[in-house]
Amino acid sequence: MRKLLLILFIGLFTTGAVFAQSGTVRGKLLDAQTKEPLIGATVGVKGTTNGVAVSLDGSFKIIADNGATLVLSYIGYVTREITVTGSDLGEILLDPSSASVKEVVVSANAAQAIDRKTPIAVSSVGRVYIEEKGAGAEFPELLKAAPGVMTSKGGGGYGDSRVSIRGFSSNNVALLINGLPVNDVEAGKIFWNDWAGLSDVTTNMQVQRGIGASTVAVPSLGGTINITTKSTETQEGGTISQSLGTYGMSKTVISYSTGLTDKGWATSFLLAKNQGDGYAPGLYYTGYSYFANISKVLSPSQTLSFNFLGATQTHGQRYTFNTINTYRANTLGIRYNSDYGYLNGQMLSAEQNYYNKPLASLNHNWKIDETSSLSTVVYGSWGTGAARYLATASGTSAILTPGSSNVPRTGDIYSTIDFDAIVNKNANSVDGVASPFFQNTVNNHQQYGLLSTYKKKVGDIDLLAGLDGRYYQAEHYAEIQDLLGGRYVIDTRNNSATSPYGDLNNPNRLVQVGDKFNNDYRYQIASEGVYLQAEYNKDNLSAFASLAGTNTSNRRTDYFNYLTTDLNRVSKWVNFLGYQAKGGANYNLDAHNNLFANMGYIQRAPLVANVFVNKKNDLNPDVKPEKLFTYELGYGFRSSMFSANVNLYRATYKDRAKTYSYVDNGEVSNINITGINELHQGVEVDAKFRPINTVTLSGSLSIGDFHYTSNTGAAQVTTEGGASHTQPALLLKNLKIGEFGTSNTAAQTTAALGADIQVLPRVKIGANWNYYARYYASFDPSKITTTQQALAGQAYSNYALPNFSTTDLNFVYRFKFAGLDASFIANVYNVFNTEYIADAFENTIPGSAADYAFVKRTNAMGVWYGSPRTYVTTLKIKF
């Protein structure tokens, strides 16, 4: 009996010890950079088959013994092992595999927003999402599922896509690469062909809607796209991938990293080639992208990192809007392109873009002590290239619309351009003058900058102070690229000192290949800024307040419109002061609910193109700094199965100026418009639902109201012949916002649905649906005047384009190849081959009540259709 009791006692003791050492272990797995949950990551007990998937909020629960080793892994991230020392492991951070040495960072600007902490509206896509869904997409299209965001391929040329956020076009959307501003300084736009290979080196892309988290002194108004690239790898290795797709698409990528050496050095590089025919004839392209990073851990408290990246590319462009009936009247349908032909049997685009804009940066990070640090980056960018297009003798673009007599065609009005006929005509010209011919509109520039931020922790408050200095210099001129059989072009000055086209110092000059003509001028833009920010974080409350001030200086030098002896050929520096004040707070009500609010006021210098008018150094007397006042409220919910965000926003944009060119009665005119006032407001909702571990559902909805709140001030018009006049106010009040000229902005209602299903451990399928409504054609505002309104018998109203939706599918299979990790990915875009109008331009404003008839107005509209169904397959091997 005693023995039996002893055995029972020992058994109970042992069992109790086991229960004391075993149990449920919980934690939360997050991205080390963005603090976002790594949905779908796996947590397993080493040496066993016990494993679980991470929930929507990053949380996990797993049965494990004290002292057991947990293996935490996610595709594209460094696998981490931790020892179980209790039931709650708290937050566990995983580093992206391409930025895994936390001591070496590539950004001197803390621009990443953190979930449930930074009080702004934000959406992110990570490396896995980009790899699985982005092989055949233009880079900004990866963001199209985010509420308030709309993208378009425009005419379909490689890298010609555009992005809008909350109704603000790209000149009011900032693009930051590792915290560095890379928008075009003059127009403010994002030219994605400059960064066509960026997706191959991106570890995270975050779109911040509204005022954003960036501390740069020169802010955006509509939103910020912040891209973080790969940097240092902890281990030696690389990847090679090959993609093939429709319309001759082929892309080859190779990357390699040395890993971090014992002496603290690490190097990574990537090279890629992308080529294809484009989905419409004449949109052929060839692009090379490059990336290199060299990092050095100088000491336990200091690191140095050098980045060099860019893309050189050449691609054909579709420039001309055509009517719906034109697309229907030819065999190519929506793929029709009026802007290409053949020369000596070789396809030739009438418009072509070639450019290379490398970006280099040197980052130094110094942890001074436990409470302070200093991050500094110096950077430079050097852009060289041009837009080449078919031009007339006056140096302006040839009219390529079907039926135009300016350009001969091989057959009927819908046939290809007959470049051989142009060569014969120019070769047989009696006086040797070429018309049309190819000209280059050259844009070469240099840009340099410095960003430096000092951070000091005082109790629960982080204080930041920084400098933001930039200098930009650009040269613009037209040059003869190919006379197409002719011998010369006569300078367009024609002895007229009032004309803004041609060389006043050499009138009636005979211009030949390589010679400058038409215009030759320089811009210099310098800005100096300082910023201060205080961040408070304690318990459930986080808040920030930020102040910044800038001075922007502009100068223009004109070599053609002034004699060499004229001191006015170099303008005076024109200065504009700018500032911003913004702040916000986030409060976590509990583990699931949070509320945030933000507010900001921004005064920003106008773009340089609006400072100088008449194609000369004449100052625009009506130009003013642009102003934005915005505020926003947001609510968030997080749980293991469901997460959601709701945002309400309102932004008033005042004193905007806009310059663009338009054609009236065959003559090109430039119009400078000031006093444009806008209202952007709306509601945004996005959510994710994970009913089971293998299924993730997502959705978003955005309903906006973007309209002009007043008529403009007087507009300055300069014709091609040099005549200038002032046009009365343009009647924009209450019209829906659309970019002037041939650029569109955004649908005011957007929605998206997505599904990702892990059907097998190594097989994943996904689908994404996007919907657009209340989308309006752009228009020529120069014709919206009291006179035009009287002719039409009614006020002008925007033309609403048909609502449309598209669906994309993707398939992922991950496997072992010769012992190496490999993946096969297939993407199908616009799987149902939906025909939809992606962009439209109403170049003929209704001149009578009869012109407002739906059919008549529709038939006069110039449009571009969206991309038809395309597919891309990718094989990727890691070594």
Residue pairs with C-beta under 8 A, 6 or more apart in sequence:
21 65
21 66
21 67
22 63
22 64
22 65
22 66
23 63
23 64
23 87
24 61
24 62
24 63
24 87
25 61
25 62
25 63
25 64
25 70
25 84
25 86
25 87
25 88
25 89
26 59
26 60
26 61
26 62
26 87
26 88
26 89
27 43
27 59
27 60
27 88
27 89
27 90
27 91
27 92
28 37
28 57
28 58
28 59
28 60
28 90
28 91
28 92
29 37
29 38
29 41
29 43
29 54
29 58
29 60
29 72
29 74
29 92
29 94
30 36
30 37
30 38
30 58
30 91
30 92
30 93
30 94
31 37
31 38
31 77
31 93
31 94
31 96
31 126
31 204
32 93
32 94
32 95
32 96
32 102
33 95
33 96
33 99
33 112
33 203
33 204
33 228
34 112
34 113
34 114
34 115
34 124
34 204
34 206
35 93
35 114
35 115
35 117
36 58
36 115
36 124
36 126
37 54
37 55
37 56
37 57
37 58
37 59
37 115
38 54
38 58
38 74
38 77
38 94
39 54
39 55
39 56
39 58
39 688
39 690
39 696
40 53
40 54
40 74
40 696
40 756
40 758
41 53
41 54
41 72
41 73
41 74
41 77
41 94
42 51
42 52
42 53
42 54
42 72
42 73
42 74
43 51
43 52
43 53
43 54
43 60
43 62
43 70
43 71
43 72
44 50
44 51
44 52
44 62
44 70
44 71
44 73
45 51
45 62
45 63
45 64
45 68
45 69
45 70
45 71
46 68
46 69
46 70
46 71
46 81
47 69
50 62
50 63
50 64
51 62
52 60
52 61
52 62
52 693
53 60
53 693
53 694
54 60
54 74
55 639
55 640
55 641
55 690
56 638
56 639
56 640
56 641
56 642
56 643
56 688
56 689
56 690
56 696
57 638
57 639
57 640
57 643
59 640
62 70
64 70
64 84
65 84
66 84
66 85
66 86
67 83
67 84
67 85
68 83
68 84
69 81
69 82
69 83
69 84
70 81
70 82
70 83
70 84
70 89
71 79
71 80
71 81
72 79
72 80
72 81
72 82
72 92
72 94
73 79
73 80
74 94
74 128
75 128
75 814
76 96
76 97
76 98
76 126
76 127
76 128
76 131
76 203
77 94
77 95
77 96
77 97
78 94
78 95
78 96
78 97
78 100
78 234
80 92
80 94
82 89
82 92
95 101
95 102
96 126
96 127
96 203
96 204
96 230
97 233
97 234
98 127
98 201
98 203
98 229
98 230
98 231
98 233
98 268
99 105
99 106
99 203
99 228
99 230
99 231
99 232
100 232
100 233
100 234
101 231
101 232
101 233
101 234
101 260
101 266
101 295
101 297
103 297
103 300
103 303
104 231
104 232
104 266
104 295
104 296
104 297
104 303
104 305
104 365
105 231
105 303
105 305
105 363
105 365
105 375
106 178
106 228
106 229
106 231
106 293
106 305
106 307
106 361
106 363
107 178
107 179
107 180
107 228
107 363
107 375
107 377
108 179
108 363
108 364
108 365
108 375
108 376
108 377
108 451
108 452
108 453
109 176
109 178
109 179
109 180
109 214
109 215
109 216
109 375
109 377
109 451
109 453
110 179
110 213
110 215
110 453
110 464
111 176
111 179
111 212
111 213
111 214
111 215
111 216
111 224
111 226
112 204
112 206
112 213
112 226
112 228
113 120
113 122
113 206
113 208
113 212
113 213
115 122
115 636
115 638
116 586
116 588
116 594
116 636
116 638
117 537
117 542
117 586
118 213
118 542
118 544
118 586
119 542
119 543
119 544
119 584
119 585
119 586
119 596
119 597
119 598
119 634
120 208
120 209
120 210
120 211
120 212
120 213
120 584
120 596
120 598
120 632
120 634
121 148
121 208
121 209
121 210
121 632
121 634
121 645
121 647
121 649
121 684
122 206
122 207
122 208
122 209
122 213
123 143
123 145
123 146
123 147
123 149
123 206
123 207
123 209
123 686
124 204
124 205
124 206
124 207
125 142
125 143
125 204
125 205
125 206
126 203
126 204
127 202
127 203
127 204
129 142
130 142
130 199
130 202
130 205
131 823
131 825
131 876
132 764
132 766
132 810
132 812
132 825
133 142
133 766
133 768
133 808
133 810
133 827
134 141
134 142
134 199
135 243
135 245
135 251
135 825
135 827
135 872
135 874
136 243
136 245
136 249
136 827
136 829
136 870
136 871
136 872
137 827
137 829
138 151
138 153
138 159
138 161
138 192
139 161
139 192
139 195
139 196
139 198
139 199
140 151
140 161
140 162
140 163
140 190
140 192
140 225
141 151
141 153
141 161
142 199
142 205
143 149
143 151
143 163
143 205
143 207
143 225
144 150
144 151
144 752
144 770
145 698
145 700
145 752
145 754
145 768
145 770
146 207
146 209
146 686
146 700
146 752
147 209
147 647
147 684
147 685
147 686
147 700
147 701
147 702
147 750
147 752
148 165
148 166
148 209
148 223
148 682
148 684
148 702
148 704
148 750
149 163
149 164
149 165
149 207
149 209
149 702
149 746
149 750
150 163
150 164
150 745
150 746
150 747
150 750
150 772
151 161
151 162
151 163
151 164
152 161
152 162
152 744
152 838
152 839
152 866
153 160
153 161
153 838
153 866
153 867
154 160
154 161
154 162
154 838
154 839
154 864
155 283
155 317
155 318
155 319
155 839
155 864
156 278
156 279
156 280
156 283
156 318
156 864
156 867
157 193
157 278
157 283
157 285
157 315
157 316
157 317
157 318
157 353
158 193
158 196
158 274
158 276
158 278
158 283
158 285
158 287
158 313
158 315
159 191
159 192
159 193
159 194
159 195
159 196
159 285
159 287
159 313
159 315
160 192
160 193
160 315
160 317
160 353
161 192
162 169
162 170
162 190
162 192
162 743
162 744
163 170
163 173
163 190
163 225
164 170
164 173
164 222
164 745
164 746
165 173
165 207
165 209
165 222
165 223
165 746
166 209
166 210
166 222
166 223
166 649
166 651
166 680
166 682
166 704
166 706
166 746
167 222
167 678
167 680
167 704
167 706
167 737
167 745
167 746
167 748
168 221
168 222
168 223
168 653
168 680
168 745
169 189
169 222
169 739
169 743
169 745
169 746
170 183
170 188
170 189
170 190
171 183
171 187
171 188
171 189
171 607
172 188
172 220
172 221
172 222
172 653
173 183
173 190
173 220
173 222
173 223
173 224
173 225
174 181
174 183
174 212
174 214
174 216
174 219
174 220
174 223
174 224
174 225
175 181
175 182
175 183
175 190
175 195
175 224
175 225
175 227
176 182
176 214
176 216
176 224
176 225
176 226
176 227
177 195
177 198
177 227
177 229
177 309
177 359
178 227
178 228
178 229
178 307
178 361
178 363
178 377
179 214
179 216
179 226
179 377
179 451
180 359
180 361
180 377
180 379
180 449
180 451
181 216
181 218
181 449
181 470
182 190
182 194
182 195
182 359
182 381
183 189
183 190
184 190
184 191
185 445
185 447
185 470
185 472
185 474
185 525
185 608
186 474
186 523
186 525
186 607
186 608
186 609
187 607
187 609
188 607
190 225
191 355
193 287
193 311
193 313
193 315
193 353
193 355
194 310
194 311
194 355
194 357
194 383
195 310
195 311
196 274
196 287
196 289
196 311
196 313
197 272
197 274
197 287
197 288
197 289
197 290
197 291
197 311
198 227
198 229
198 289
198 309
198 311
200 253
200 255
200 270
200 272
200 289
200 291
201 229
201 230
201 255
201 270
201 291
201 309
202 227
202 228
202 229
202 230
203 228
203 229
203 230
204 227
204 228
205 225
205 226
205 227
205 228
206 225
206 226
206 227
206 228
207 223
207 224
207 225
207 226
208 214
208 223
208 224
208 225
208 226
209 222
209 223
209 647
209 649
209 684
210 222
210 223
210 598
210 600
210 630
210 632
210 649
210 651
211 219
211 582
211 584
211 598
211 600
211 602
211 630
211 632
212 219
212 220
212 223
212 224
212 226
213 224
213 226
214 220
214 224
214 226
215 453
215 464
215 466
215 531
215 533
215 546
215 548
216 451
216 468
216 529
216 531
217 466
217 468
217 527
217 529
217 530
217 531
217 548
217 549
217 550
217 580
218 468
218 470
218 527
218 529
218 550
218 552
218 578
218 604
219 548
219 580
219 602
219 604
221 602
221 604
221 626
221 628
221 651
221 653
222 651
222 680
229 291
229 293
229 307
229 309
230 268
230 270
230 291
230 293
231 268
231 293
231 295
231 305
231 307
232 257
232 260
232 266
232 268
232 293
232 295
232 305
233 257
233 258
233 259
233 260
233 266
233 268
234 259
234 260
235 257
235 259
236 257
236 258
236 259
237 256
237 257
237 259
237 878
237 879
238 254
238 255
238 256
238 257
238 878
238 879
239 253
239 254
239 255
239 876
239 877
239 878
239 879
240 252
240 253
240 254
240 255
240 876
240 877
240 879
241 251
241 252
241 253
241 254
241 874
241 875
241 876
241 877
242 250
242 251
242 252
242 253
242 874
242 875
243 249
243 250
243 251
243 252
243 253
243 872
243 873
243 874
243 875
244 250
244 872
244 873
245 276
245 870
245 871
245 872
245 873
246 279
246 869
246 870
246 871
246 872
247 276
247 277
247 278
247 279
247 870
248 275
248 276
248 277
249 274
249 275
249 276
249 277
249 870
249 872
250 273
250 274
250 275
250 276
251 272
251 273
251 274
251 275
251 874
252 272
252 273
253 270
253 271
253 272
254 270
254 271
254 272
255 268
255 269
255 270
255 271
255 291
256 268
256 269
257 266
257 267
257 268
257 269
258 265
258 266
258 267
258 268
259 266
260 266
260 297
264 296
264 297
264 298
265 294
265 295
265 296
266 293
266 294
266 295
266 296
267 292
267 293
267 294
267 295
268 291
268 292
268 293
269 290
269 291
269 292
269 293
270 289
270 290
270 291
270 292
271 288
271 289
271 290
271 291
272 288
272 289
272 290
273 286
273 287
273 288
274 285
274 286
274 287
274 288
274 289
275 285
275 286
275 287
276 284
276 285
277 283
277 284
278 284
278 285
278 315
278 316
279 335
279 867
279 868
279 870
280 318
280 332
280 335
280 336
280 337
281 332
281 335
281 337
281 340
281 347
281 416
282 316
282 318
282 337
282 339
282 340
282 347
282 348
282 349
282 350
283 315
283 316
283 317
283 318
283 337
283 349
284 315
284 316
284 347
284 349
285 313
285 314
285 315
285 316
286 313
286 314
286 315
287 311
287 312
287 313
287 314
287 315
288 311
288 312
288 313
289 309
289 310
289 311
290 308
290 309
290 310
290 311
290 358
291 307
291 308
291 309
292 306
292 307
292 308
292 309
293 305
293 306
293 307
293 308
294 305
294 306
295 303
295 304
295 305
295 306
296 303
296 304
296 305
297 303
298 304
301 366
301 367
301 368
302 364
302 365
302 366
302 367
303 363
303 364
303 365
304 362
304 363
304 364
304 365
305 362
305 363
305 365
306 360
306 361
306 362
306 363
307 359
307 360
307 361
307 363
308 358
308 359
308 360
309 358
309 359
310 356
310 357
310 358
310 359
311 356
311 357
312 355
312 356
313 353
313 354
313 355
313 356
314 352
314 353
314 354
315 352
315 353
315 354
316 339
316 340
316 349
316 351
316 352
317 339
317 349
317 351
317 352
317 353
317 387
318 337
318 339
318 351
318 864
319 339
319 350
319 351
319 389
319 397
319 400
320 338
320 339
320 400
320 401
320 862
321 742
321 839
321 840
321 841
321 843
321 862
321 863
321 864
322 336
322 338
322 401
322 402
322 862
322 863
323 859
323 860
323 861
323 862
323 863
324 837
324 858
324 859
324 861
324 863
325 859
326 336
326 338
326 402
326 414
327 333
327 334
327 336
327 863
327 865
329 414
330 336
330 414
333 835
334 835
334 865
334 866
334 868
335 865
335 868
336 414
338 400
338 401
338 402
338 414
339 349
339 350
339 351
339 400
339 417
340 347
340 348
340 349
340 350
340 416
340 417
341 347
341 348
341 350
341 409
341 410
341 416
341 417
341 418
341 419
342 348
342 410
342 416
342 417
342 418
342 419
342 420
343 419
343 420
343 423
344 420
348 417
348 419
350 389
350 390
350 398
350 400
350 407
350 417
351 387
351 388
351 389
351 390
352 387
352 388
352 389
353 385
353 386
353 387
353 388
354 385
354 386
354 388
355 383
355 384
355 385
355 386
356 383
356 384
356 385
357 381
357 382
357 383
357 384
357 385
358 381
358 382
359 379
359 380
359 381
360 379
360 380
360 381
361 377
361 378
361 379
361 380
362 377
362 378
362 379
363 375
363 376
363 377
364 375
364 376
364 377
365 373
365 374
365 375
365 376
366 373
366 374
366 375
367 373
368 374
371 456
371 457
371 458
372 454
372 455
372 456
372 457
373 454
373 455
374 452
374 453
374 454
374 455
375 452
375 453
375 455
376 450
376 451
376 452
376 453
377 450
377 451
377 452
378 448
378 449
378 450
379 448
379 449
379 450
379 451
380 446
380 447
380 448
380 449
381 445
381 446
381 447
381 448
382 445
382 446
382 447
383 443
383 444
383 445
383 446
383 447
384 444
385 442
385 443
385 444
386 440
386 441
386 442
386 443
386 479
387 440
387 441
387 443
388 438
388 439
388 440
388 441
388 481
389 397
389 398
389 438
389 439
389 441
390 397
390 398
390 400
390 407
390 417
390 436
390 437
390 438
391 397
391 398
391 436
391 437
391 438
391 439
392 398
392 406
392 435
392 436
393 433
393 434
393 435
393 436
393 489
393 490
393 492
394 492
394 501
394 720
395 439
395 478
395 489
395 492
395 501
395 502
395 517
395 518
396 668
396 720
397 668
398 406
398 407
398 436
399 406
399 407
399 663
399 666
400 406
400 407
400 417
402 409
402 413
402 414
403 413
406 436
407 417
407 422
407 436
408 417
408 418
408 421
408 422
408 425
409 415
409 416
409 417
409 418
410 416
410 417
410 418
419 484
422 436
422 484
422 485
423 484
423 485
424 485
425 485
426 433
426 434
426 435
426 437
426 483
426 484
426 485
426 486
427 485
427 486
429 486
429 487
432 486
432 487
432 488
433 486
433 487
433 488
433 489
433 490
434 483
434 484
434 485
434 486
434 487
434 488
434 489
435 486
435 489
436 484
437 480
437 481
437 482
437 483
437 484
437 486
437 489
438 480
438 481
438 482
438 483
438 484
439 478
439 479
439 480
439 481
439 517
439 518
440 478
440 479
440 480
440 481
441 476
441 478
442 475
442 476
442 477
442 478
442 479
443 474
443 475
443 476
444 474
444 475
445 472
445 473
445 474
445 475
446 472
446 473
446 474
447 470
447 471
447 472
447 473
448 470
448 471
448 472
449 468
449 469
449 470
449 471
450 467
450 468
450 469
451 466
451 467
451 468
452 466
452 467
453 464
453 465
453 466
454 464
454 465
454 466
455 462
455 463
455 464
456 462
456 463
456 464
457 463
460 536
460 537
460 538
461 534
461 535
461 536
462 534
462 535
462 536
462 537
463 532
463 533
463 534
463 535
464 531
464 532
464 533
464 534
464 535
465 530
465 531
465 532
465 533
466 530
466 531
466 532
467 529
467 530
468 527
468 528
468 529
468 530
468 531
468 548
468 550
469 527
469 528
469 529
470 525
470 526
470 527
471 524
471 525
471 526
472 523
472 524
472 525
472 526
473 522
473 523
473 524
473 525
474 522
474 523
475 520
475 521
475 522
476 519
476 520
476 521
476 522
476 523
477 516
477 518
477 519
477 520
477 521
478 516
478 517
478 518
478 519
478 520
479 514
479 515
479 516
479 517
480 489
480 511
480 512
480 513
480 514
480 515
480 517
481 513
482 513
483 489
483 512
483 513
487 512
488 510
488 511
488 512
489 510
489 511
489 512
489 517
490 508
490 509
490 510
490 511
491 502
491 503
491 506
491 507
491 508
491 509
491 510
491 511
491 517
492 499
492 501
492 502
492 517
492 518
493 499
493 501
493 502
493 503
493 504
493 506
493 507
493 508
493 509
493 560
494 502
494 507
494 508
495 507
495 508
496 507
496 722
497 504
498 722
498 723
499 721
499 722
500 519
500 561
500 614
500 615
500 616
500 718
500 722
501 518
501 519
501 615
501 720
501 722
502 517
502 518
502 519
502 560
503 509
503 516
503 517
503 520
503 559
503 560
504 560
504 561
504 562
504 563
505 560
505 563
505 564
509 517
511 517
518 560
519 560
519 561
519 615
520 558
520 559
520 560
521 556
521 557
521 558
521 559
521 560
521 561
522 556
522 557
522 559
523 554
523 555
523 556
523 608
524 553
524 554
524 555
524 556
524 557
525 552
525 553
525 554
525 555
525 608
526 552
526 553
527 550
527 551
527 552
527 553
527 605
528 550
528 551
529 548
529 549
529 550
529 551
530 548
530 549
531 546
531 547
531 548
531 549
532 546
532 547
532 548
533 544
533 545
533 546
533 547
534 544
534 545
534 546
535 542
535 543
535 544
536 542
536 543
536 544
540 587
540 588
540 589
541 585
541 586
541 587
541 588
542 585
542 586
543 583
543 584
543 585
543 586
544 583
544 584
544 585
545 582
545 583
546 580
546 581
546 582
546 583
547 579
547 580
547 581
548 579
548 580
548 581
549 577
549 578
549 579
550 577
550 578
550 579
550 605
551 575
551 576
551 577
551 578
552 575
552 576
552 578
552 605
553 573
553 574
553 575
554 573
554 574
554 575
554 576
554 605
554 608
554 611
554 612
555 570
555 571
555 572
555 573
555 574
556 570
556 571
556 608
556 611
556 612
556 617
557 569
557 570
557 571
557 617
558 569
558 616
558 617
559 569
561 569
561 615
561 616
561 617
562 568
562 569
562 616
562 617
563 569
568 617
569 617
570 617
571 612
571 617
571 619
574 611
574 619
576 605
576 606
576 625
577 603
577 605
577 625
578 602
578 603
578 604
578 605
578 625
579 602
579 603
580 600
580 601
580 602
580 603
580 604
581 600
581 601
582 598
582 599
582 600
582 601
582 602
583 598
583 599
583 600
584 596
584 597
584 598
584 599
585 596
585 597
585 598
586 594
586 595
586 596
587 594
587 595
587 596
588 594
589 595
591 638
592 637
592 638
592 639
593 635
593 636
593 637
593 638
594 635
594 636
594 637
594 638
595 633
595 634
595 635
595 636
596 633
596 634
596 635
596 636
597 631
597 632
597 633
597 634
598 631
598 632
599 630
599 631
599 632
600 628
600 629
600 630
600 631
601 627
601 628
601 629
601 630
602 627
602 628
602 629
602 630
603 625
603 626
603 627
604 625
604 626
604 627
604 628
605 625
605 626
606 623
606 624
606 625
606 626
606 657
607 657
607 659
609 659
610 620
610 623
610 657
610 658
610 659
610 672
610 674
611 619
611 620
611 623
612 618
612 619
612 620
613 619
613 620
613 659
613 672
613 716
613 718
614 716
614 718
614 724
615 670
615 718
620 657
620 672
620 674
620 716
622 657
622 674
622 675
622 713
622 714
622 716
623 657
623 674
624 655
624 657
624 674
625 655
626 653
626 654
626 655
626 656
626 657
627 653
627 654
627 655
628 651
628 652
628 653
628 654
629 651
629 652
630 649
630 650
630 651
630 652
631 649
631 650
632 647
632 648
632 649
632 650
633 647
633 648
633 649
634 645
634 646
634 647
634 648
635 645
635 646
635 647
636 643
636 644
636 645
636 646
637 643
637 644
637 645
640 690
641 689
641 690
641 691
642 687
642 688
642 689
642 690
643 687
643 688
644 685
644 686
644 687
644 688
645 684
645 685
645 686
645 687
646 683
646 684
646 685
647 683
647 684
647 685
648 682
648 683
649 680
649 681
649 682
649 683
649 684
650 679
650 680
650 681
651 679
651 680
651 681
652 677
652 678
652 679
652 680
652 709
653 677
653 678
653 679
653 680
654 677
654 678
655 674
655 675
655 676
655 677
656 676
656 677
656 678
657 672
657 673
657 674
657 675
657 676
658 672
658 673
658 676
658 740
659 670
659 671
659 672
659 673
660 670
660 671
660 740
660 741
661 668
661 669
661 670
661 671
661 741
662 668
662 669
662 671
662 741
662 780
662 782
662 843
663 669
663 843
664 782
667 719
667 720
667 721
668 719
668 720
669 717
669 718
669 719
669 720
669 782
670 717
670 718
671 715
671 716
671 717
671 718
671 727
671 782
672 715
672 716
672 717
672 718
673 712
673 713
673 715
673 730
673 740
673 781
674 712
674 713
674 714
674 715
675 710
675 711
675 712
675 713
675 729
676 708
676 712
676 732
677 708
677 709
677 710
678 706
678 707
678 708
678 709
678 737
679 705
679 706
679 707
679 708
679 709
680 704
680 705
680 706
680 737
681 704
681 705
681 706
682 702
682 703
682 704
682 705
682 706
682 748
683 702
683 703
684 700
684 701
684 702
685 700
685 701
685 702
686 698
686 699
686 700
686 701
687 698
687 699
687 700
688 696
688 697
688 698
689 696
689 697
689 698
690 696
690 697
691 697
693 758
694 757
694 758
694 759
695 755
695 756
695 757
695 758
696 755
696 756
696 757
697 753
697 754
697 755
698 752
698 753
698 754
698 755
698 756
699 751
699 752
699 753
699 754
700 750
700 751
700 752
701 750
701 751
701 752
702 749
702 750
702 751
703 748
703 749
704 746
704 748
704 749
705 748
706 736
706 737
706 745
706 746
706 748
707 734
707 735
707 736
707 737
708 732
708 733
708 734
708 735
708 737
709 733
709 734
710 732
710 733
711 729
711 730
711 731
711 732
711 733
712 729
712 730
712 732
712 781
713 729
714 726
714 727
714 728
714 729
715 726
715 727
715 728
715 729
715 730
715 782
716 724
716 726
716 727
717 724
717 725
717 726
717 727
717 782
718 724
727 782
727 785
728 785
728 786
729 785
730 781
730 782
730 784
730 785
731 784
731 785
731 786
731 789
731 795
731 796
732 781
732 784
735 784
735 796
735 797
735 798
736 748
736 774
736 776
736 798
737 745
738 744
738 745
738 776
738 777
738 778
738 779
738 798
739 745
739 778
740 778
740 779
740 780
740 781
741 778
741 780
741 841
742 778
742 839
742 841
742 862
743 778
744 777
744 778
744 839
744 840
744 841
745 778
746 775
747 772
747 773
747 774
747 775
748 773
748 774
748 775
748 776
749 771
749 772
749 773
749 774
750 770
750 771
750 772
750 773
751 770
751 771
752 768
752 769
752 770
752 771
753 768
753 769
754 766
754 767
754 768
754 769
755 766
755 767
756 764
756 765
756 766
757 764
757 765
757 766
758 764
759 765
762 813
762 814
762 815
763 811
763 812
763 813
763 814
764 811
764 812
765 809
765 810
765 811
765 812
766 809
766 810
766 811
766 812
767 807
767 808
767 809
767 810
768 807
768 808
769 805
769 806
769 807
769 808
770 805
770 806
770 807
771 803
771 804
771 805
772 803
772 804
772 805
773 803
774 800
774 803
775 800
775 801
775 803
776 798
776 799
776 800
776 801
777 798
777 799
777 801
777 840
777 841
777 842
777 861
778 839
778 840
778 841
778 842
779 796
779 798
779 799
779 841
779 842
779 843
779 845
780 842
780 843
780 845
783 845
784 796
784 845
788 796
788 845
788 847
789 795
789 796
791 847
791 848
792 845
792 846
792 847
792 848
792 849
792 851
792 852
793 848
793 849
794 849
794 852
796 845
796 846
799 840
799 842
799 857
799 861
801 837
801 840
802 836
802 837
804 834
804 836
804 837
804 866
805 834
806 829
806 830
806 832
806 834
806 836
806 866
807 830
807 831
807 832
807 834
808 827
808 828
808 829
808 830
808 831
809 827
809 828
809 831
810 825
810 826
810 827
810 828
811 825
811 826
811 827
812 823
812 824
812 825
813 823
813 824
813 825
814 821
814 822
814 823
815 822
815 823
815 824
816 822
817 877
820 877
820 878
820 879
821 877
821 878
822 875
822 876
822 877
822 878
823 874
823 875
823 876
824 873
824 874
824 875
824 876
825 873
825 874
825 876
826 871
826 872
826 873
826 874
827 871
827 872
827 873
827 874
828 869
828 870
828 871
829 867
829 869
829 870
829 871
829 872
830 866
830 867
830 868
830 869
830 870
831 869
832 869
833 868
833 869
834 866
835 865
835 866
835 868
836 865
836 866
837 863
837 864
837 865
837 866
838 864
838 865
838 866
838 867
839 863
839 864
840 861
840 862
840 863
840 864
841 861
841 862
841 863
842 857
842 860
842 861
842 862
843 860
843 862
844 851
844 860
846 852
846 857
850 856
851 857
851 860
